[in-house]
Amino acid sequence: DQQVKQNSPSLSVQEGRISILNCDYTNSMFDYFLWYKKYPAEGPTFLISISSIKDKNEDGRFTVFLNKSAKHLSLHIVPSQPGDSAVYFCAASLNTGGFKTIFGAGTRLFVKA
Amino acid sequence: EAGVVQSPRYKIIEKKQPVAFWCNPISGHNTLYWYRQNLGQGPELLIRYENEEAVDDSQLPKDRFSAERLKGVDSTLKIQPAELGDSAVYLCASSLGWVNSPLHFGNGTRLTVT
């Protein structure tokens, strides 16, 4: 039972263009969403988050959009840079009875120079 | 600040052998997590500690897996005996413990069971 789904295993984008990574979730009780970035042989690192009471959060080149009615969120990277090439994990947090963070399977982003 | 430290980085063992992983969280982080990441998948929670107490171990296979966090700082995750299906990356993470505080991960231990 995958509660957080990233349906695109990989994405290739030209440097300077926009990267859009998508994530769907099934549990309407999730109240916080996060994106993590992972380079090879390293652990995931926190990138950006959004509360369920918002629909957009921006941090520099990174913007996360949340559509609660569709149970969908997306991460936009503008402009994309070769150093953004990594695996991006979408995660959702449930703050009842002690919070749980559930991860999607990840999307591998390739940014071509 | 120093990050989450894990050791060893890699471990290769034969099935039925025991194995242990060690984690030192970020200083001041009272919440510690062990995750397992299988190839092509996202991290899956095994156990979560608040200080010394395991507050969520519902996903820990207790017949062969055990964990401890003595004194509420370092933690050890053990598998005994290991099975072929245990091959994965074992990630330790810590956080400040307040609601929605992000996880800080170590670089993980890649376990190969042959």
Interface residues (C-beta under 8 A of the other chain):
Chain A: V4 Q6 P9 Y32 L34 Y36 A41 E42 G43 P44 T45 F46 S49 S51 F89 A91 S93 N95 G98 F99 K100 T101 I102 F103 G104 A105 G106
Chain B: V4 G40 Q41 G42 P43 E44 L45 R48 V55 D56 L91 A93 V99 N100 P102 L103 H104 F105 G106 N107 G108
